[in-house]
Amino acid sequence: MGKDFIHPYMPNSVPGIKEEMLQELGIKSVEEIYESVIPEELRYKERLDLPEPILSEHELKKHVKGILDKNVSTEEYTSFLGAGCYKHQVPALCDEINSRGEFLTGYCGDTYSDHGKMQAIFEYASMMGELLDADVVSYTNYDGGQAVSSSLRIALRVMEGRGTPKTMLLVPSTMNPEIYSQADAYCRNLARVQKVAYEPETGLMDLADLEEKLRTGQVAAVFYENPSYLGFFETRGQEIADLAHRYGALCIAQPEVAALGIMESPMNQGADIVCGDIQPLGMHIQFGGGQAGFIACQQDVELIRQFPTYMYGIAETGEEGKYGWGRAMNYRCSHGSRENANEYFGTETGLWGITAGVYLASMGPQGMYELGETIIQNVNYAIGKLSEIPGIRANVFKNSNFQEFVVDFTKTGKTVQEINKALLGEKIFGGKDLSKDFPWLGQSALYCVSELTTADDIEHLAEVLQRIVRGC
């Protein structure tokens, strides 16, 4: 492109304005800026091998749609995939409200520019607090993995603040491997993330191994998931929390928000911090998008001071009897203190907090109960149907499950990859292959159902799997 090209999407690209800016800086070209900050040996001198830009909005939309159309979605195929991103019913109201102009941008400004956004986030946090039985709920962060990682860092900072810095974090061996990898990378410069053994029959955390590791006195926090990544309920939440507290550690739990209508919140079982992902609360799966994390605790200032995100509260105004919304303890976060803050956090997920608030307001306590009840019924029906197939062992861990369960195909003589390929031919997405992340489980897969999974879907899956196993 010529030097006089005016880019339609980039501000100040008019040649005259660019020239004025260069004169103001006292330089002749943009390259002089790069030369002043990037060493000569690190600068790439050739033209990058990139395609020519698409300058028309119509052509750009057509190009992107052509790429997306190569995907096959869960609207076309029946899906038994979960593992952190779930297909739930999304009330039309969620899409209607989150597409409003005053909410649509993910960025959260100040009260004079947000036109109700602060109130909407406050209402979301209030309803999440009710769901979690928590006093304080953070503004959203990137996703559940970020929420878990930040919660672990909160524990490390709390221990340092108490004058007892610790260098170990304990997590279950059955933990979501992607979140484990994220947390390990996020904390490795300060602490070692170590896995606790589990009981082979139930999948539950091995409390003897947990206590042995706690006895070192170096553990800042014990983390667990409920339900676990592999689908079973962790029924020893109170015992895990009691052990952590006995040895001076915090307890952090990640509940599945879709289960909280029928399940006791970990907050009522001794957890100091609860965290996780709100994607099930009104967000489409969007080829893996629509994720946002939350962190919550009770009214504990020692913990609250270490939260990295915005927090919203009701604030008094200059007029008696009237209230507004404002940020609480804003100095804690990177918006208030920049590089001196606890952590950096982004604001692009605020739209999903508003969406989750609309979802919770639409569902209410009874709706959340019925959601959990339906999923439990569907899980049990799916386990029963798949257990009838010779060579297949459904629900490897003999425990109560929510939404997901492990299916072992080892005795069929086929790999999960082979089975999933055959299922695709029948327009079915099979379960998440666990053979790489959990090789000791053999050729196993993590199968998922939701309230949208019908009895016909499950029966069709069982019928197709039976044919695949037989080699038909």
Summary of the structure (lengths in Angstrom):
residues: 472
radius of gyration: 25.3
end to end distance: 58.7
largest distance: 78.5
contacts: 1488
relative contact order: 0.13
helix: 43%
strand: 15%
